[in-house]
Amino acid sequence: MSLNWINPEEYSFNSFLLMERFQIRLMMESGGWRNDNAEWKRGMGIALNAHPAVAWYLSRRCPECASVVAELMSNAPKAAGAEQVRAAEVYALRSVEDFTVYTTPEIMAEKCDFIRGWRKDRLFALADLTGKTVLDAGAGSGRLTFAAAEKAAWVYASEPVGTLREFMREKIAKESIGNVRVLDGLVTALPFPDDTFDIVMSGHVVGDDYDNEIAELTRVCRSGGWLLDCPGDSEHDMKLDDTLVSLGFEPIYYTGSFSCDVYCYRKQVWKGK
């Protein structure tokens, strides 16, 4: 399903030069979009042949994918015209539209429904953030981070995408926000000691590897603290996440700003001695 977060015609294929190693790996490992692996491979190969600097960057930024890049380029048609190349570029950019929009974080609030339709009181209803030490894992452009900062003592924003970290740091400097710190870190490898936070929150982060993701979020949460999953509003109905429920999360339902079903989740953490 298309997220409709971008118009790929507005983006250069050079956007791939801003992508991180883990993003390149995920893109190459998926090997397709809309279950059309053959078309994706053909399009990526055409676009990479037309942009050797991008191919060079992908191979060196993510060396474990270098052979895949070489294979894509080798198997693609060599005599592609300008229109065919641009069509391939647009297809490639659309295939990773979430990663593509992260290269322009300044427009995410306008383009992404989960930010555009969201209200911060949805977060405040999940737990009392007043005076707490909070982690936002996979903070993105700071939707949850900056809302929490209005009440929390400290908010740490862990985000693996450099363009998004830079965006948050610029906002912090511009608005003189004194209680937010931004760090690099994946949800499965958070750069914090055990039992650091009163509240650990995220949105659009958990779901690729539930067991390891929840284990890491739990590790850095203090006993008695809360894990919060607050995805924001969507232009499509959300379904209940049965896996989170089976892992002990309480689902909180509301009708979102787009008149669609939305679920948030919370779980209080208790750790034995």
Secondary structure, DSSP 4 states (H G I P E B T S, - for coil): -------GGGS-GGGGGG--HHHHHHHHHH--STT-HHHHHHHHHHHHHH-HHHHHHHHHHSGGGHHHHHHHHHHS-S---HHHHHHHHHHHHHHTHHHHHTT-GGGHHHH-HHHHT--THHHHTTS--TT-EEEEET-TTTHHHHHHTTT-SEEEEE-S-HHHHHHHHHHHHHHT--SEEEE--BTTB-SS-TT-EEEEEESS-TTSSHHHHHHHHHHTEEEEEEEEE-----SSPPPP-HHHHHTTPEEEEEE-TTS-EEEEEEEE-----
